[in-house]
C-alpha cells in the first residue's frame, strides 16, 4: 500500500509542464519507486516530527513572552489570566494523556492501526484493485478524480489547500482593523 501511495503522490509533479518528469525522476532517485525513494521518504518522515516539536516550543516561548490576546483586540492587563498554572496544568494533563496513549500503542499493540495488506510485498507489475486513500486524503482523491484534466485537478487541489491556509489571514484581528465580532465583512469571509 505504501509503494502505491508513494507512486501516486509523487506522480502529481508530472503535471508541471516541461520539467515534471525530471522532478519525478529526481524524487524517485531513478525511474521507479525503489530503495532511494524509500530512504528519502523515511528520512523526511523521521525528521518532520522533530521540526514540529521545535516549532511548538518556539510558539510556547513566544506565547509566554507576549501573552495571548483577547477577541476584541483591546489593550489592558485587567482581565488576562496568567499562563502559568492555569494553562500549564491543562497542557501537562493533555501531554500525559497523549504520551500514555502513544506508549500503549507502541508497546502493547503496535499493529492496531495497520491493514493486513501492508504486510504483503509490493508488486510493481500488479496494481491492487482495492487500493484507496486513507480517510484524511479522501478530499484530495475526490478533487483529483472529479476533474478529468491532470493539470486542472492538481491546480484545484493546490487551491483548495491554499484557501484553507489563507483563511486565518483573511479573518485575523489586527491593530487598526475591526475584529470579526464587529466587522460584517470579516464574518462573511470567515
N, C-alpha and C positions, 0 to 999 in steps of 0.2 A: 504494500500500500504506500509506503514512504517513497519507494522508487517511482511509482506512477505519479504521486503528488509532486515530487521534485521535477519530473519531466513536464507536467502540465504547467506548473507555476513558472518554471524558467522559460518555457516556450512563449510566454507572454511578451518577452522582449523582442521577439521576431516581428512584432507589429511596428517597430521603429523602422522607418524606411532606410534603405541603403546599408546601414550598419547593424541591423538587428541580428543577422546570422553570425556576424563576427563577435558581437557581445555575447550571444548564446554560447558559442564555442569557447570563449574566454571564461564564462561562468562554469561551464561543464569541465573545463580543463582537457578537452578532447572533443570527439564527435558524438559522444553519447554520455549518459549519466553513468559514471564509473567511480572508481575509488577516489580520484582527486576531488570530484564533486562532493562526495560524502564527507571527506576530510574538511573541506571548506565550510560546508553547512554545519558540521559538528562543531567546529571552532566558533562559528558565528553564534550558534545556539548555546554554546557554553559561556561565551564572554558577555552576551547581551544581559543576562540577569545581574551580573556584577556591575555593569554600566548603569543599569536601572537602580541598583541599591545606592550607588554613589549619587545619582540624581535625586533620589528620595532624601538622602542625608543632607544634601545641599539645600533642598526645599525646606526641610525641618529647621536647619540653621537660619535660613533667611526668615522663616516664619517666627522663630524665637526672637530674632533681632527686631523685625519690624512690627510684629503683631498682626492679627487678622483685621480686616476691615468690616464695617457694618454695611447692610444693603443700601442705605441711603447715601453713603459716602460722606457722612458728617464727621468733622474732626472733634476730638474730645476724648478724654480717658474715663469719663464718669461711668459709662455703662459697660465698659470692657471687662471681661473675665480673664484672669491671668491664665496663661497657657499651662504652666506647671501646676500640678497636682490634679486639676480638673481634666484636662485633655491628656496629660501624660498617663494617668491611670487608665483611661479608656484605651489609649494606644498600647499599653503594656498588656491589658487583658486581651485585646484583639490579637496581638503578637503571640501570646501564649496559646490561644485557640488555634491559630493558623499553624504554628510550629507543631502543636500536638497532632493536628490532622495530617500534616506533612510527614511526621515521624511514623504515624500509624500506617500510612500508605507505603512509605519507603521500607519500613522494617517488617511489617506483618503481612502486607498484601500488595506487593509491588505490581502485580499484573491485573489489578482490579479494573483499570480503565482501558486495557488493551483488547483489541479484537483478535480473534483466533487467526484471521488472515495475515496478520503481521508476522506470524511465525513461519509462514511459507516463504521459500526463497523466491526472489523476483525472477521472472522470465521475461526478458525484453521482447520476445517474439510474440507473446500472447497477452493481450490486454484483458484484465478481468472484466466480466460482464456486470458484476455487481458493484463496480467502483463508484463511489460517491464521496463528496467532500464532507468534512466534519460540520457540525451544526453552525459553527461560527464563521464558516466560509460560504454558507448557503446563499447569502445575499449576493456575493461576488459571482457565484456559479449561476444564479438566476439572471444577473445582468449580462454575463458573457453569453449565455445560451439564448437570451431574448433578442440580441442584435446579431443579424447574420454576418455582417462585415467584421472581421477580426480587429481592425484598427478602430472602428467605431465602438466596438464592445470594450476594448481596453481604455479608450478615451472616456466612455461613460463610467467605467469602474473607477478611474482616477478622479473624475469629477465628483463621484458620489462620496469618496473618502475625503477629498479636498473640501467639499461642502461641510462635512462634519468637523474638520479641523479649523475651518474659518468661522464656525458658529460662535465660539466664545469671543472672537474679536468683534463680531457684529453686535453683540449684546453686552459688551463689557461696560463697567462703570468707570468713568474717568473724570478727572477734575475738569470742570467747565462743561461737562455733559450732564444731562439729567439721567437719573438711574432708570432702569427698565420698569420700576414700580410706577414712575411718574410719566415717562415718555411713551406715548402710544405707538410711535414708530418702532421703538426697540421691542415692544411687546409683540407687534405683528411679525417682525423679523425673527424673534425667538420662536 
